[in-house]
Amino acid sequence: MLMPSLTRADLAADNTWTSVLRVSSSCIMDGNHQLQYSDGEPFTEGKNRGWPGDAGKAAYSFYPTAASHRSRWPYGCWFYLVRSAGVFVNVGHSLRAATRRDVHRQLGIPCAEQEDPYCTRPPGDKLYCHLARERGYDSIQIASSHFNRRPEMIVCTGKCGATAVRTACPPVPLRSPRELVSGSLPARRACKCDKRSALMNCGFGGSAEEEPVNCSVARPARAVLWHQACEKGLYPRCIGASSVGG
């Protein structure tokens, strides 16, 4: 499988529409074991308690009000940046970063140099959107996130920071490719996502190729679409997934 190898320069410019993919929060682990907090509350995006376990006075000595495992913050709506995915969102004023460590640096979040190479341990990404919004950003784009280089984007504004988001359909305007001309938005009908599907979409036509899917289909779809986009030459650079940890 091929994965895109992006840099900050490859990320979408401010106020443009970029192609994204998203799966339901119930699919983050697998279809049978939904990600939960220690008290059994299911993990959702939007306004939440951060990633399960992302708390503690020691980790959040730089921002004590976020130390509690019960406090809720604008976690945002998370997307995978996948060219040719078929659904577009507007990035607004976007913070662009090469890696998660770069996001931490730009937002003033501490991260251990050696012990946590991808900055996933507490303090992790719980305050990404809160601190980004304080600096005037609407979204965060990460060119190479985690060990497998996957490019991601987080929308931090509106309902993505104010309410729990449970489905693959985010509470932001969506557009399909046919509605876009050079990054601008003609006055046409918006893309309407079908919440029955675990994979973000622009609605379904009813054929066997276009119908709602479950987690077992939604979760691997991102890797398949990245690989196909790489084969079509839609990225400036791609790399074999096996060489970056799978």
Summary of the structure (lengths in Angstrom):
residues: 246
radius of gyration: 17.5
end to end distance: 8.6
largest distance: 53.9
contacts: 782
relative contact order: 0.23
helix: 21%
strand: 22%
